[in-house]
Amino acid sequence: MSSNKNALIRYKTLDKCLKNKYRKYTLEDLIEECSEALFEFEGKESFVSKRTVQLDLQNMRSEKFGYEAPIEVYERKYYRYSDPDYSIHNISVNESDLKAMNNAVQILKQFKDFSMFKEMNGVIQKLEDSLHATSQKSIIHLDKNEQLKGLEYIDILYDAILNKKVLNILYKSFTARETNNYHVHPQLLKEFNNRWFLICLHKGKMYNLAMDRMEQIEVAENVVYLDKNLDGDVYFKDIVGVTVSETMAPRNVVFFIDASNAPYVKTKPFHKSQEIVSETQEGTIFKICVQINYELERLLLGFGDCLVVHKPRKLRLKMEEKFKSGLKNYQNLIIPDED
């Protein structure tokens, strides 16, 4: 059981004891009650230390969790609430708190159609009922696509990562003629540009598999799971998107953005390493330090004639070739005259 769950059980038990008007509780009694409560939940012997209960009482007295419980010691021995009607479950909430919780509920509602959040629907409904929030429209709208192909696999993938299970995935990439079987050790789930990817270990190498290209998933029983112990913030720190190379070093990418579009790039950086190199009336030169991958190229191409790559040379030439090919497509395009 998690330490947070243990703490909640102890607080609930202490609250029950401290508001009991018909029994006197010493510190030893409170320790025993907390130990017994944990035993009932865990089904195994669990001893709570004197220090732990003392800290719990201190936290309940403080503003740390918003309790500010009126705990007193009388006859230098017994513990109780000085206010007989007090309970940590009866904490008053001001109007500002209600508005904040209401806003949080509206955000949570936007995830309720995702399969991995379906168990939260009941909780969200209870919050809505208690806050009278059902009639309020959502002010914050998050970009999402519940109909995205492959999203139905998110539950089994999430469970496999959480419980360290090996998977067999039938997968067909956009370039493959036939479906291939991937025997993978799932490590992370990653969302980028409204698509979901599984970061996994396959044949000793890291792969990112798009969920919309998965056709079937089965758990590989009795296979030892290989845990890469990936930290997403560290693993993706040198890239734009989802494609990480285990051998490529990050490069300085220097590019020019014209004056009309530079504010957009300033306020929404391509990467956290982004910095301004120089600025004129014509535009701004930026620099980022990243691995050069497909997603970066697509991002740069998306700015069309508003962006020019300066360095590295290989990337600049590749961008130039892309624009030349695009120009040829337009020059060779034959469209019947409109009526």
C-alpha positions as CSV (number, residue, x, y, z in Angstrom):
1,M,0.0,0.0,0.0
2,S,1.3,3.5,-0.8
3,S,2.5,5.8,1.9
4,N,-0.2,8.3,0.9
5,K,-2.9,5.7,1.3
6,N,-1.5,4.8,4.7
7,A,-1.5,8.4,5.8
8,L,-5.2,8.9,4.7
9,I,-6.2,5.8,6.7
10,R,-4.4,7.1,9.8
11,Y,-5.9,10.6,9.5
12,K,-9.4,9.1,9.2
13,T,-8.8,6.9,12.2
14,L,-7.4,9.7,14.3
15,D,-10.4,11.9,13.3
16,K,-12.8,9.2,14.5
17,C,-11.0,8.9,17.8
18,L,-10.6,12.6,18.5
19,K,-14.3,13.3,18.0
20,N,-15.5,10.4,20.2
21,K,-17.1,12.0,23.2
22,Y,-17.4,8.7,25.2
23,R,-13.8,7.6,25.4
24,K,-10.5,9.0,26.4
25,Y,-7.6,8.3,24.1
26,T,-4.0,8.4,25.1
27,L,-1.2,8.6,22.5
28,E,-0.6,4.9,23.0
29,D,-4.3,4.3,22.3
30,L,-4.1,6.3,19.1
31,I,-1.1,4.4,18.0
32,E,-3.0,1.1,18.6
33,E,-6.1,2.3,16.7
34,C,-4.0,3.4,13.7
35,S,-2.1,0.0,13.6
36,E,-5.4,-1.9,13.8
37,A,-6.9,0.2,11.0
38,L,-4.0,-0.5,8.7
39,F,-4.1,-4.2,9.6
40,E,-7.8,-4.3,8.4
41,F,-7.0,-2.6,5.1
42,E,-3.7,-4.5,4.4
43,G,-4.6,-7.8,5.9
44,K,-1.2,-8.1,7.5
45,E,0.5,-7.0,10.8
46,S,1.3,-3.3,10.6
47,F,2.8,-1.3,13.4
48,V,2.6,2.5,13.4
49,S,5.4,4.2,15.3
50,K,4.9,6.9,18.0
51,R,6.8,9.4,15.9
52,T,4.5,8.8,12.9
53,V,1.3,9.5,15.0
54,Q,2.9,12.6,16.6
55,L,3.6,13.9,13.1
56,D,0.1,13.1,11.9
57,L,-1.4,15.1,14.8
58,Q,1.0,17.9,14.1
59,N,0.0,17.9,10.4
60,M,-3.7,17.9,11.3
61,R,-3.2,20.9,13.6
62,S,-1.4,22.8,10.9
63,E,-2.5,24.5,7.7
64,K,-0.6,21.9,5.6
65,F,-3.6,20.0,4.4
66,G,-6.2,22.7,5.3
67,Y,-7.4,20.9,8.4
68,E,-6.3,23.3,11.2
69,A,-7.8,20.7,13.6
70,P,-8.4,22.0,17.2
71,I,-6.6,19.1,18.8
72,E,-6.0,19.5,22.6
73,V,-4.3,17.5,25.3
74,Y,-6.2,17.5,28.6
75,E,-5.1,16.2,31.9
76,R,-1.7,16.1,30.2
77,K,-2.6,12.7,28.8
78,Y,-5.7,12.5,26.7
79,Y,-6.3,13.8,23.1
80,R,-9.6,15.2,21.7
81,Y,-11.0,18.0,19.6
82,S,-11.8,21.2,21.7
83,D,-14.7,21.7,19.3
84,P,-17.0,18.6,19.7
85,D,-18.6,19.3,16.3
86,Y,-15.3,19.4,14.4
87,S,-14.2,16.8,11.9
88,I,-11.7,16.8,9.1
89,H,-14.5,15.8,6.8
90,N,-16.4,19.0,7.6
91,I,-13.9,21.5,6.4
92,S,-15.5,24.7,5.2
93,V,-14.7,25.7,1.6
94,N,-14.9,29.3,0.5
95,E,-16.2,30.7,-2.8
96,S,-12.8,30.9,-4.3
97,D,-12.1,27.2,-3.5
98,L,-15.4,26.2,-5.1
99,K,-14.6,28.1,-8.3
100,A,-11.2,26.5,-8.5
101,M,-12.7,23.0,-8.0
102,N,-15.4,23.7,-10.5
103,N,-12.8,24.7,-13.1
104,A,-10.9,21.5,-12.4
105,V,-14.0,19.4,-12.9
106,Q,-14.6,21.0,-16.3
107,I,-11.1,20.1,-17.4
108,L,-11.5,16.5,-16.0
109,K,-14.8,16.1,-18.0
110,Q,-12.9,16.5,-21.3
111,F,-11.1,13.3,-20.6
112,K,-14.1,11.2,-19.5
113,D,-14.5,9.6,-23.0
114,F,-11.0,8.2,-23.0
115,S,-11.1,4.6,-22.1
116,M,-8.3,4.9,-19.5
117,F,-10.4,7.6,-17.7
118,K,-13.7,5.7,-17.6
119,E,-13.2,4.7,-14.0
120,M,-13.1,8.4,-13.1
121,N,-16.6,9.1,-14.5
122,G,-18.3,8.3,-11.2
123,V,-15.9,10.4,-9.3
124,I,-16.3,13.3,-11.7
125,Q,-20.1,13.0,-11.5
126,K,-20.0,13.1,-7.7
127,L,-17.8,16.3,-7.8
128,E,-20.3,17.8,-10.3
129,D,-23.2,17.0,-8.1
130,S,-21.6,18.4,-4.9
131,L,-20.4,21.6,-6.6
132,H,-23.6,22.1,-8.7
133,A,-21.3,22.3,-11.7
134,T,-23.3,20.3,-14.2
135,S,-24.8,23.3,-16.0
136,Q,-21.6,25.2,-16.6
137,K,-20.0,25.0,-20.0
138,S,-16.3,24.2,-20.3
139,I,-14.3,27.4,-20.6
140,I,-11.0,25.6,-21.2
141,H,-11.0,23.3,-24.3
142,L,-8.2,20.8,-24.8
143,D,-7.3,19.5,-28.3
144,K,-8.1,15.8,-28.3
145,N,-9.5,13.2,-30.7
146,E,-11.4,10.4,-28.9
147,Q,-12.0,8.7,-32.3
148,L,-8.3,8.3,-33.0
149,K,-7.6,4.8,-34.3
150,G,-5.7,2.7,-31.8
151,L,-6.8,4.7,-28.8
152,E,-8.7,1.5,-27.6
153,Y,-5.2,0.0,-26.9
154,I,-4.2,2.6,-24.3
155,D,-5.6,0.6,-21.4
156,I,-3.6,-2.6,-22.1
157,L,-0.4,-0.6,-22.9
158,Y,-0.7,1.5,-19.7
159,D,-1.3,-1.7,-17.7
160,A,1.7,-3.4,-19.3
161,I,4.0,-0.5,-18.4
162,L,2.7,-0.3,-14.9
163,N,2.9,-4.0,-14.2
164,K,6.0,-4.7,-16.3
165,K,4.5,-7.1,-18.9
166,V,6.0,-8.1,-22.2
167,L,3.7,-7.7,-25.3
168,N,3.3,-9.2,-28.7
169,I,2.0,-6.4,-31.1
170,L,0.9,-6.9,-34.7
171,Y,2.0,-3.7,-36.3
172,K,1.9,-2.3,-39.8
173,S,3.8,0.9,-40.5
174,F,2.8,3.2,-43.3
175,T,5.8,2.1,-45.4
176,A,5.4,-1.7,-44.7
177,R,3.6,-4.0,-47.2
178,E,2.8,-6.6,-44.5
179,T,2.0,-6.7,-40.9
180,N,4.9,-7.5,-38.6
181,N,5.0,-9.0,-35.1
182,Y,6.9,-7.0,-32.5
183,H,7.9,-8.7,-29.3
184,V,8.2,-5.6,-27.1
185,H,9.0,-4.5,-23.5
186,P,6.8,-1.3,-23.2
187,Q,8.4,1.6,-21.3
188,L,6.5,4.9,-21.9
189,L,3.4,6.3,-23.6
190,K,3.9,9.6,-25.5
191,E,1.3,11.9,-27.1
192,F,2.5,14.3,-29.8
193,N,0.5,16.3,-32.3
194,N,-2.7,14.5,-31.3
195,R,-1.2,11.0,-31.9
196,W,-0.2,8.5,-29.3
197,F,3.0,6.4,-29.4
198,L,4.4,3.5,-27.4
199,I,8.1,3.8,-26.5
200,C,9.3,0.2,-26.2
201,L,12.3,-2.1,-26.3
202,H,12.4,-4.5,-29.2
203,K,15.4,-6.7,-30.1
204,G,17.6,-4.7,-27.8
205,K,16.8,-1.3,-29.4
206,M,14.3,1.4,-28.5
207,Y,11.3,1.9,-30.9
208,N,8.4,4.3,-31.0
209,L,5.3,2.5,-32.3
210,A,2.2,4.6,-33.4
211,M,-0.9,3.3,-31.7
212,D,-3.0,3.9,-34.8
213,R,-0.8,1.4,-36.7
214,M,-1.3,-1.4,-34.2
215,E,-3.7,-4.2,-35.2
216,Q,-3.6,-6.6,-32.3
217,I,-2.0,-6.8,-28.9
218,E,-1.4,-9.9,-26.7
219,V,0.4,-10.3,-23.4
220,A,3.4,-12.6,-23.6
221,E,3.1,-14.8,-20.6
222,N,6.1,-16.1,-18.6
223,V,8.6,-13.8,-20.3
224,V,11.0,-11.7,-18.2
225,Y,10.4,-8.0,-18.6
226,L,13.4,-5.8,-19.3
227,D,13.0,-2.4,-17.6
228,K,14.9,0.5,-19.0
229,N,13.7,2.7,-16.2
230,L,13.1,5.6,-18.5
231,D,12.4,9.1,-17.3
232,G,10.3,10.8,-20.0
233,D,11.7,14.2,-19.2
234,V,15.2,13.0,-19.7
235,Y,14.5,10.6,-22.6
236,F,12.8,13.3,-24.7
237,K,14.9,16.3,-23.6
238,D,16.9,16.7,-26.8
239,I,14.1,16.3,-29.4
240,V,11.1,17.8,-31.0
241,G,8.4,15.2,-31.2
242,V,8.8,11.5,-30.4
243,T,11.7,10.0,-32.5
244,V,14.8,9.6,-30.3
245,S,18.1,8.3,-31.7
246,E,20.3,6.5,-29.2
247,T,23.5,7.4,-31.2
248,M,22.8,10.9,-32.6
249,A,24.1,13.9,-30.7
250,P,22.0,17.0,-30.4
251,R,23.0,19.8,-32.9
252,N,22.7,23.5,-32.9
253,V,19.9,24.4,-35.4
254,V,20.0,28.0,-36.4
255,F,17.0,29.5,-38.4
256,F,15.5,32.8,-39.4
257,I,11.9,33.7,-38.9
258,D,10.5,36.9,-40.6
259,A,9.2,39.7,-38.5
260,S,5.5,38.9,-38.9
261,N,5.9,35.4,-37.5
262,A,8.8,35.8,-35.0
263,P,6.4,36.7,-32.1
264,Y,4.7,33.3,-32.5
265,V,8.0,31.5,-32.2
266,K,9.0,33.6,-29.3
267,T,5.9,32.9,-27.3
268,K,5.7,29.2,-28.4
269,P,9.3,28.0,-28.6
270,F,10.1,25.0,-30.8
271,H,12.2,23.5,-28.0
272,K,13.1,24.4,-24.4
273,S,16.7,25.1,-25.5
274,Q,15.5,27.9,-27.9
275,E,17.3,31.3,-27.6
276,I,17.5,34.4,-29.8
277,V,20.7,34.9,-31.7
278,S,20.0,38.3,-33.2
279,E,17.1,40.5,-34.2
280,T,16.5,43.1,-36.9
281,Q,13.5,44.8,-38.5
282,E,13.3,42.0,-41.1
283,G,13.1,39.2,-38.5
284,T,14.7,37.1,-35.8
285,I,17.4,34.4,-35.9
286,F,16.8,31.6,-33.3
287,K,18.9,28.7,-32.1
288,I,17.8,25.4,-30.7
289,C,20.0,22.4,-29.7
290,V,18.2,19.2,-30.7
291,Q,18.5,15.9,-32.5
292,I,17.5,16.3,-36.2
293,N,14.5,14.1,-36.8
294,Y,11.4,13.8,-39.0
295,E,9.2,15.8,-36.6
296,L,11.6,18.7,-36.5
297,E,11.8,18.8,-40.3
298,R,8.0,18.8,-40.5
299,L,7.8,21.6,-38.0
300,L,10.3,23.8,-39.9
301,L,8.6,23.1,-43.3
302,G,5.2,24.1,-41.7
303,F,6.4,27.7,-41.7
304,G,6.9,27.7,-45.4
305,D,8.5,30.9,-46.9
306,C,8.5,32.5,-43.4
307,L,11.4,30.4,-42.2
308,V,15.0,29.9,-43.5
309,V,17.4,27.3,-42.0
310,H,20.9,28.6,-41.7
311,K,22.7,25.7,-39.9
312,P,23.5,22.9,-40.1
313,R,24.3,22.9,-43.8
314,K,22.9,19.4,-44.4
315,L,19.5,20.3,-43.0
316,R,19.5,23.6,-44.9
317,L,20.1,21.7,-48.2
318,K,17.5,19.2,-47.4
319,M,14.9,21.9,-46.7
320,E,15.9,23.6,-50.0
321,E,15.4,20.3,-51.9
322,K,11.9,19.9,-50.3
323,F,10.8,23.3,-51.4
324,K,12.1,22.7,-54.9
325,S,10.2,19.5,-55.1
326,G,7.1,21.3,-53.8
327,L,7.5,24.0,-56.5
328,K,7.7,21.3,-59.2
329,N,4.5,19.7,-57.9
330,Y,2.7,23.0,-58.3
331,Q,4.2,23.7,-61.7
332,N,3.3,20.3,-63.0
333,L,-0.2,20.3,-61.5
334,I,-3.0,20.2,-64.1
335,I,-6.4,21.3,-62.8
336,P,-9.5,21.8,-65.0
337,D,-10.6,25.4,-65.3
338,E,-13.3,26.3,-62.8
339,D,-16.7,27.2,-64.2
